[in-house]
Amino acid sequence: MNFKAVRGPIARHYFNDNQVHAAIATTVLMIAAAVVVALAPSFRSRAGAATLAERMPDRLAALLGVAPGLSFDTAAGHLDAWFLSLAAPLVLCALALPAAVRSIAGCEATGEMEWLAAQPIERAQIVFERFVAIAFVTVQAATPATIILVLGGGVGGLELEPGMVVWSMLRVVVLVSLLAGIVVMVSGLTGSLDISVGVAIAAPIVAFGLILGGDSSARLSPVRWVLGEAPAAEGDTTIGVLMAVIVLAACILIGSAGFQRRDIVL
């Protein structure tokens, strides 16, 4: 008897499984965004804010997204340094990367995969739908903070166009999704919880560490591809975002193919 594959339940169930962690990440980002908006007028008007970026070590300034020509008294420099370049990506990584580890390797370690493998679904569907759930959870966590920042641009002290704020946060989500996709790929290929955890820890360290390495290594970092030198400043990173999406798609395809071919750890 042929069974018709069911689409969607795996993604919905995994999305629901991660709601507690998503609520925590959402709350942290909302508080951080509200603080950034509330303190923007006082921080930007302080004496020395205009020259602080110039006195900061170049590599630290690059990590915080304070590009040459920007300073902490500008709206873009303020938002980049205190939220977009480091804080928001790391909070979302803390949500998405553990979920990526649990998606396949963690599922096998707990024995849940034995039940999933018995269902009328292909293994590739498990990988794809679980990644889709992770991406949606990441978007869910980032959305309330984005709304706060958009409102801050209109009625607060940020003075940034709503479109630029939304585009900046969208790029943060793309970056985190790419790192999560790498972890999902490793999780699907190996089925090893230890290796998947190691990659989940190493991925953001390497991505942001390349920024600290200087201009030559920063060019290799997906952080630079997607966010650019200053996420909230005017700049076209469309090509970098497309590159990240292509690499992400390749990771999910490779992870799906590897999981399809290897023996499941039960």
Beta strands, then each sheet from edge to edge (+ up, - down):
end
